[in-house]
Amino acid sequence: MADINSLDDILNSDTFGILDKQDEEDIFTLKNVPHVEKERAATDFVARRKTLEDFEAYEEMFAQCQKDLKSGKRKLVKFNEKYFEKGAFFVLKGVLVYLEDIQNPRKDKNHKLDARTTTIFENGTYSNMLLRSLGKGLYEDGYFVSEHEDRVLDKLSPITNDDTQNGYIYILKSLSNDDRIVTKQNLYKIGFSTTAVETRIKNAKKDPTYLMAEVQTVSAYEVYNVNPHKLEQLIHKFFSHSCLDIDIIDESGNTYKPREWFAAPLEVIEEAVELIINGRIVDYRYDEVNEVIISKERV
């Protein structure tokens, strides 16, 4: 073996033939390793985030969403796939995400919704990841960003022949004999149903949602083109400070906290429903102390 006294001696020495390029093979040629690129070509391509060249068009939208979150006009909600729709915001691993498009939605082999997406990230990148991949990430570490209260009313526009009646806003009064409920003045349930109210409440006495008692229908309003979740979200937020706070035990001994019962005068609730229908609810708030609806300008 030659004497090695310097780095050059090491590089120029190949005692074990490691650097000898016989048959055009060298240390950079992998053997007995599957060809990754060929395998990928046989399957769906892997979505990667890419820099979005026209991200400036989205910056103001992301900034406004962050502002709404800080002011409480939007909130972070535990993720569920029912929130998937174009234009929705999410937080994925601490990064704000905008779901701009859902392309050709379809059911996969497990009968679950899937599609290619156009997903914009607040850090200036985008991806065309699959909807199910996005959902998996959000279930693991993510949230849905609730709709801005002003946008909840977008679909409550004047009715035309193209509109579809798809439910009812209803107001119910409990017929319970429970002292915790009987002693509550002006207690009403406000909710949304896609079926006739009579059908919805026929098993009320066995349902903790209805306080395990029969109920009386006070009012019901037809609504058109409404997203039920968003509508209920708006109603409940409006009366949130007067929500009934009790535990209800069902027939199996399970404990529930009903969230759709509110202490407010009937005429106030009816006024709120009218404000929702005509789209002006966003300009008002409920003063639970004086039991009146007041303009936000007076706050």
C-alpha positions in Angstrom: 0.0 0.0 0.0 1.3 3.4 -1.0 2.2 5.9 1.8 -0.6 8.3 2.4 0.5 11.7 3.7 -2.1 14.0 2.4 -5.7 14.4 1.2 -4.5 14.2 -2.4 -2.9 10.8 -1.6 -6.3 9.6 -0.3 -8.1 10.8 -3.4 -5.5 9.4 -5.8 -5.4 6.0 -4.0 -8.0 3.3 -4.9 -6.5 0.3 -3.2 -9.8 -1.5 -2.9 -11.1 -0.6 -6.4 -14.0 1.4 -5.1 -13.6 4.2 -7.7 -12.7 1.8 -10.6 -15.4 2.3 -13.2 -15.6 -1.1 -14.7 -18.5 -1.8 -17.1 -19.5 1.9 -16.7 -20.7 1.2 -13.1 -19.7 3.5 -10.3 -20.7 4.3 -6.7 -23.6 6.5 -7.9 -25.3 3.5 -9.6 -27.9 1.9 -7.4 -28.4 -1.9 -7.7 -31.4 -3.9 -6.5 -33.5 -0.8 -5.7 -36.9 -0.3 -7.4 -37.0 2.6 -9.8 -39.0 5.2 -7.9 -39.9 7.3 -10.9 -41.3 4.3 -12.8 -43.5 3.3 -9.9 -44.8 6.8 -9.5 -45.6 6.9 -13.2 -47.9 3.9 -12.8 -49.9 5.6 -10.0 -51.5 8.9 -9.5 -48.9 11.7 -9.3 -47.9 13.1 -6.0 -49.3 16.6 -5.3 -46.6 19.0 -4.4 -46.8 22.6 -3.3 -45.6 25.1 -5.8 -44.9 28.8 -5.7 -48.0 30.8 -6.8 -46.9 33.5 -9.1 -50.0 35.7 -8.8 -50.3 35.3 -5.0 -50.8 39.0 -4.7 -54.4 38.5 -5.7 -55.0 36.4 -2.6 -53.0 38.3 0.0 -55.7 40.7 0.9 -58.2 37.9 1.3 -55.9 36.0 3.7 -55.2 39.2 5.7 -59.0 39.8 6.0 -59.6 36.2 7.2 -56.8 36.6 9.9 -58.4 39.9 10.9 -61.9 38.3 11.2 -60.4 35.5 13.4 -58.8 38.0 15.7 -62.1 40.0 16.0 -64.2 36.9 16.6 -66.2 37.2 13.3 -64.7 33.9 12.3 -63.7 31.0 14.6 -61.7 27.8 14.5 -64.0 24.8 14.5 -63.1 21.1 14.8 -62.7 19.8 11.3 -65.4 17.7 9.6 -65.7 16.8 5.9 -69.1 18.4 5.7 -67.3 21.8 5.7 -65.7 21.0 2.3 -66.9 23.5 -0.3 -65.4 26.0 -2.7 -64.3 29.2 -1.0 -63.9 27.7 2.5 -60.9 28.5 4.7 -59.0 26.0 6.9 -56.0 25.9 9.1 -53.6 23.0 8.2 -50.7 22.4 10.5 -50.8 26.1 11.6 -51.0 27.5 8.0 -54.1 29.2 6.7 -55.5 27.5 3.6 -58.1 28.6 1.0 -60.0 25.9 -0.9 -60.4 27.6 -4.2 -61.7 24.8 -6.3 -63.0 21.2 -6.1 -62.7 19.7 -9.6 -65.1 17.0 -10.8 -66.1 15.6 -7.4 -66.7 11.8 -7.4 -67.0 8.9 -5.0 -63.9 6.7 -4.5 -63.9 2.9 -4.1 -65.0 3.3 -0.5 -67.9 5.5 -1.6 -66.3 8.6 -0.1 -66.1 12.0 -1.9 -62.9 12.7 -3.6 -61.6 15.1 -6.2 -58.6 17.2 -7.3 -58.5 20.5 -5.6 -56.9 23.9 -6.1 -55.7 24.7 -2.6 -53.9 28.0 -1.8 -51.7 28.4 1.2 -51.0 31.6 3.1 -47.3 31.2 2.6 -47.6 31.9 -1.1 -47.8 28.3 -2.4 -50.5 26.2 -4.0 -51.3 22.5 -4.5 -53.7 20.3 -6.5 -53.8 17.7 -3.8 -56.7 15.3 -3.6 -59.6 16.2 -1.4 -59.2 13.1 0.7 -55.5 13.9 1.3 -56.5 17.4 2.5 -59.1 15.9 4.7 -56.7 13.4 6.2 -54.3 16.3 7.1 -57.0 18.4 8.6 -58.3 15.5 10.7 -54.7 15.0 12.0 -53.8 18.6 12.6 -56.3 21.2 11.3 -59.5 23.2 11.7 -62.3 24.6 9.7 -62.5 28.4 9.7 -66.1 29.3 10.3 -68.0 31.4 7.8 -68.0 35.2 8.3 -71.4 36.1 9.7 -72.0 38.6 6.8 -71.6 35.8 4.3 -74.1 33.4 5.9 -76.8 35.5 4.4 -75.6 35.3 0.8 -78.1 32.7 -0.2 -81.1 34.4 1.4 -81.7 36.5 -1.7 -85.1 37.4 -3.1 -87.0 34.3 -4.3 -87.4 33.5 -8.0 -88.8 30.5 -9.9 -85.3 29.0 -9.9 -85.2 29.0 -6.1 -86.0 25.9 -4.0 -87.7 25.8 -0.7 -85.5 23.5 1.3 -86.5 23.9 5.0 -88.0 25.8 7.8 -86.8 28.0 10.6 -89.0 27.0 13.6 -89.6 28.3 17.1 -90.8 25.8 19.7 -92.0 26.0 23.3 -91.3 23.2 25.8 -94.2 21.4 27.6 -91.8 19.9 30.1 -92.7 19.5 33.8 -89.1 19.8 34.9 -88.8 22.7 37.4 -85.5 23.8 35.8 -87.4 24.4 32.6 -90.8 25.5 33.8 -89.3 28.3 35.9 -87.4 29.7 32.9 -89.3 32.6 31.4 -89.4 33.1 27.6 -87.6 29.8 26.9 -87.8 28.8 23.2 -86.0 26.4 20.9 -84.9 28.0 17.6 -83.8 25.6 14.9 -83.8 24.6 11.3 -85.4 21.5 9.7 -85.3 20.2 6.2 -88.5 18.3 6.8 -91.9 19.4 8.1 -91.7 20.6 11.7 -94.5 18.2 12.8 -92.4 15.3 11.5 -89.2 16.5 13.1 -90.8 16.8 16.6 -93.0 13.7 16.7 -90.6 11.9 19.1 -89.6 14.9 21.1 -90.3 13.3 24.5 -87.6 10.7 23.8 -85.0 13.2 22.4 -82.7 15.2 24.7 -82.5 17.9 22.0 -86.2 18.6 22.9 -85.5 18.3 26.7 -87.1 14.9 26.8 -90.6 16.4 26.6 -93.4 17.2 24.2 -93.1 20.6 22.5 -95.5 23.1 21.0 -94.8 24.7 17.6 -95.0 28.5 18.0 -93.9 29.6 14.5 -92.4 28.1 11.4 -90.9 30.0 8.4 -90.2 28.7 4.9 -86.6 29.4 3.8 -85.0 29.0 0.4 -81.5 28.1 -0.9 -80.1 27.9 2.7 -77.1 26.1 4.0 -78.6 24.6 7.2 -75.3 24.6 9.2 -74.6 28.2 8.4 -78.1 29.4 9.2 -78.2 27.7 12.6 -74.7 29.0 13.3 -75.9 32.5 12.8 -79.0 32.1 14.9 -77.2 30.5 17.8 -74.4 33.1 17.7 -77.0 35.9 17.8 -78.6 34.5 21.0 -75.5 32.8 22.4 -75.5 34.8 25.7 -79.0 33.7 26.6 -78.5 30.0 25.8 -80.1 27.5 28.3 -77.4 25.9 30.4 -78.6 22.6 31.9 -77.8 18.8 31.6 -80.4 16.5 30.2 -80.4 12.8 30.8 -81.8 10.5 28.1 -83.5 7.1 28.6 -80.1 5.3 28.5 -78.6 7.5 31.2 -76.4 9.6 28.8 -75.9 13.3 29.6 -76.5 16.0 27.0 -76.3 19.8 26.9 -78.9 21.2 24.6 -77.7 24.1 22.6 -80.7 25.3 20.7 -82.8 26.6 23.6 -82.7 30.4 24.4 -84.3 32.7 26.9 -85.6 35.6 24.9 -89.1 37.1 24.4 -91.1 35.6 21.6 -91.5 38.9 19.8 -87.7 39.4 19.9 -87.0 36.0 18.4 -89.5 36.7 15.7 -87.9 40.0 15.0 -84.5 38.3 14.7 -85.9 35.7 12.3 -87.3 38.5 10.1 -83.9 40.2 10.2 -82.3 37.0 9.1 -84.7 36.6 6.2 -84.3 40.1 4.9 -80.5 40.0 5.4 -80.2 42.8 8.0 -79.3 40.7 11.0 -75.6 41.5 10.6 -76.3 45.1 11.6 -77.8 44.2 15.0 -77.1 42.3 18.2 -79.2 41.0 21.0 -79.0 42.8 24.4 -79.8 40.0 26.8 -79.9 42.3 29.8 -82.7 44.5 28.5 -84.1 41.7 26.2 -84.1 43.9 23.1 -82.4 43.9 19.7 -80.2 46.9 19.2 -78.1 48.3 16.4 -74.4 47.5 16.6 -73.8 51.2 16.1 -75.0 51.8 19.6 -72.4 49.4 21.1 
